[in-house]
Amino acid sequence: MISAVSVAYSRRAQEYIDLFGTMSAVHPSDRQLVATWAGGIDGQVIDAGCGPGQWTNFLAGLGLAARGVDQVPEFIERARHEYPHLRFDVGTLESLDCGTGTLGGVLSWYSLIHHEPDTIRVPLAEFHRALAPGGTLLVGFFEGPVVEQFDHAVIPAYRWPVEALNTQLQAVGFEVVESHVRKTAGQRPQAALVARRVDRR
Ligand SMILES: C[S@@+](CC[C@H](N)C(=O)[O-])C[C@H]1O[C@@H](n2cnc3c(N)ncnc32)[C@H](O)[C@@H]1O
């Protein structure tokens, strides 16, 4: 079934590509944060909810075996066109096309912002399944004092307190090892968590 989020992004795909589809639209501190995380990755990486693929290409440029997945065909078509040397698949965050314990890293850069709070554990558990022991997930999201919905240009999204997302991550077997919050005047507060897959014995 095609989700409402997918339909909404399909409708505005070109607009999104024009505004956010290249690394020049990225805040320098986010670029640095992702590059630092990438430097500690051993193994393949999936850019989960890759949009037009700019982060996938960035990760590949750092020497990682990176591929992208997104539910929006227009984004995947664009990513394949722009970065023909890389692999991009239409797919969902809830069911990644990879074996259990096979990834060194998962990047989820603002791709969980539209998930209802009571469904967010489904993709988080899927990322956990896909990661090898010690593998890490980097999640970028909008930060706020309580979990609440807000009007996003494409379709409503959620802001999360760091602690609340931390709780969701722990519930599926992650340990949060880094937490970053950025508050820039005139912008929504933004945050990123690095979470490591914990091996339960
Ligand atoms: C705000 S955009 C971010 C795109 C990209 N990561 C970037 O930084 O430009 C959110 C993306 O997540 C994707 N997405 C959201 N939920 C998804 C799901 N359940 N399965 C696959 N993709 C999803 C959307 O299609 C959209 O491309």
The ligand as a MOL file (V3000), in Angstrom:
LIG
                    3D

  0  0  0     0  0            999 V3000
M  V30 BEGIN CTAB
M  V30 COUNTS 27 29 0 0 0
M  V30 BEGIN ATOM
M  V30 1 C 12.4690 15.0090 4.9960 0
M  V30 2 S 12.7910 13.8370 3.7230 0 CHG=1
M  V30 3 C 14.5350 13.5240 3.9820 0
M  V30 4 C 15.1890 12.9690 2.7380 0
M  V30 5 C 16.7260 12.8890 2.8330 0
M  V30 6 N 17.1500 12.0190 3.9060 0
M  V30 7 C 17.3230 14.2760 2.9680 0
M  V30 8 O 17.9760 14.5470 3.9930 0
M  V30 9 O 17.1280 15.0830 2.0460 0 CHG=-1
M  V30 10 C 12.0570 12.3510 4.3550 0
M  V30 11 C 12.2520 11.1740 3.4280 0
M  V30 12 O 11.9470 9.9720 4.1280 0
M  V30 13 C 11.2420 9.1360 3.2530 0
M  V30 14 N 10.4160 8.2130 4.0500 0
M  V30 15 C 9.6010 8.5260 5.0840 0
M  V30 16 N 8.9960 7.4210 5.5610 0
M  V30 17 C 9.4500 6.3850 4.8150 0
M  V30 18 C 9.1950 4.9720 4.8290 0
M  V30 19 N 8.3580 4.4340 5.7110 0
M  V30 20 N 9.8420 4.2070 3.9310 0
M  V30 21 C 10.7110 4.7680 3.0210 0
M  V30 22 N 10.9760 6.0800 2.9440 0
M  V30 23 C 10.3590 6.8880 3.8460 0
M  V30 24 C 10.3960 10.0710 2.4380 0
M  V30 25 O 9.9420 9.4570 1.2690 0
M  V30 26 C 11.3630 11.2230 2.2040 0
M  V30 27 O 12.1300 11.0250 1.0600 0
M  V30 END ATOM
M  V30 BEGIN BOND
M  V30 1 1 1 2
M  V30 2 1 2 3
M  V30 3 1 2 10
M  V30 4 1 3 4
M  V30 5 1 4 5
M  V30 6 1 5 6
M  V30 7 1 5 7
M  V30 8 2 7 8
M  V30 9 1 7 9
M  V30 10 1 10 11
M  V30 11 1 11 12
M  V30 12 1 11 26
M  V30 13 1 12 13
M  V30 14 1 13 14
M  V30 15 1 13 24
M  V30 16 1 14 15
M  V30 17 1 14 23
M  V30 18 2 15 16
M  V30 19 1 16 17
M  V30 20 1 17 18
M  V30 21 2 17 23
M  V30 22 1 18 19
M  V30 23 2 18 20
M  V30 24 1 20 21
M  V30 25 2 21 22
M  V30 26 1 22 23
M  V30 27 1 24 25
M  V30 28 1 24 26
M  V30 29 1 26 27
M  V30 END BOND
M  V30 END CTAB
M  END
